[in-house]
Amino acid sequence: MSLPKGLAEDVSKNLVMVARLIDEDPEAAYAYSKIALRLASRVAAVREAAGFAAYANQKYSEALAEFRAARRMTGSVDLWPVMADCERGLGRPEKALEMAGAAEVHKLDKAGQVEMRLVAAGARRDMDQLDAAIVTLQSPELASNSVQPWTARLRYAYADALLAAGREGEAREWFAKAVESDKDGSTDASDRLAEIDGVEFVDAFVEDDEDDSDAVTDAEAEVEAEVDDEVEPQDDVSVADELDDEDDDIEDDDEDEDEDDGVEAAAESKEDVVKEDVVKDDVLLKEDDDDDKN
C-alpha cells in the first residue's frame, strides 16, 4: 500500500511468481525475488520473500540478512526459527541453540515454537548429540493424538533421530505414525517405513515397456525366420553349393571332351602306323616279285 499503484502491481506480480515457483523451481523464484527487491527494497514483504527465495537456494548468508531486515521493519518474531536455521546452514549450530533459548521464542505461536524445537534438535544432531536431539523433540505436541499442520514433520524428525541413534524398532513405530498424519505428503515417511521393512517398489510401467520391447523383438525374429525359409531351398542346399556343383559339372564335361579328343588322337595315330606297315609290306612284296622275275 505504500507504493504507487503501477509499481505496486509490478512488485506484487513478482512476489506471486516467487510463491508459485519456490518449491518446484527455486532458482526461478530467486530471480523474481531479485526483481522485486530492486523495485521495492524498503517493503518488508519484499525483503521476507527475498529471504525465503535465498533460503530455498541454500544462500544462507543472504537469506539471514534479508530476514533480519524484514524483522527490523516489522518488529515481528515470526522469522526467528528460520533465522536460527540459517545459522545452522552457515555451520554455526551453537548460535542456533543460543537463539532457541532466547526470550523471542516465548513470543512465538504454537507452530513457531514447534518449528524452533525442530531447529534446535537439528542443531544437536549437527553437533553429534543424538540423545540430546531425541530429548529436545519429546514434547506435549509429539505425544498429542491430535493432528496439526506440524504433526507429521515433528513425528518424522523424531523417528529419524531414533533411527540415527540405532533404535530401529522405535523409529519404525514413529515413521508409521508420521505416515498416518502426513495427509498431504509433505514427508517421505512412507518410503522410510518401507525401507525399514525391506519392501522394494517396482515401476510397473517400466516392466510393461520392457515386455512390449521383448514382444516386438520376438515378432521381428519370427518374420526374419519366415523370410529365410522362403529364400532357402527346401533341400537345405545353399546357392553357393549349387554354383559349385554347376562348376563341377562344367569341369567334368571339359574332362570328358579332353578324354574323347585323346582317344580320337590315339586312334588316328594307330591308323597311321597301320597304313605305314601296309605300305612297307607292299614294297617288300613288290621287290620279291621283281627278284623272282629275274
Sequence and secondary structure as in RCSB ss.txt:
>XXXX:A:sequence
MSLPKGLAEDVSKNLVMVARLIDEDPEAAYAYSKIALRLASRVAAVREAAGFAAYANQKYSEALAEFRAARRMTG
SVDLWPVMADCERGLGRPEKALEMAGAAEVHKLDKAGQVEMRLVAAGARRDMDQLDAAIVTLQSPELASNSVQPW
TARLRYAYADALLAAGREGEAREWFAKAVESDKDGSTDASDRLAEIDGVEFVDAFVEDDEDDSDAVTDAEAEVEA
EVDDEVEPQDDVSVADELDDEDDDIEDDDEDEDEDDGVEAAAESKEDVVKEDVVKDDVLLKEDDDDDKN
>XXXX:A:secstr
  S HHHHHHHHHHHHHHHHHTTT HHHHHHHHHHHHHH TT HHHHHHHHHHHHHTT HHHHHHHHHHHHHHH 
  TTHHHHHHHHHHTT HHHHHHHHTSGGGGGS HHHHHHHHHHHHHHHHHTT HHHHHHHH SHHHH  S  TT
HHHHHHHHHHHHHHTT HHHHHHHHHHHHHH TT  S HHHHHHHHHT     HHHHHHHHHHHHHHHHHHHHHH
HHHHHHS TT   HHHHHHHHHHHHHHHHHHHHHHHHHHHHHHHHHHHHHHHHHHHHHHHHHHHHHHH 
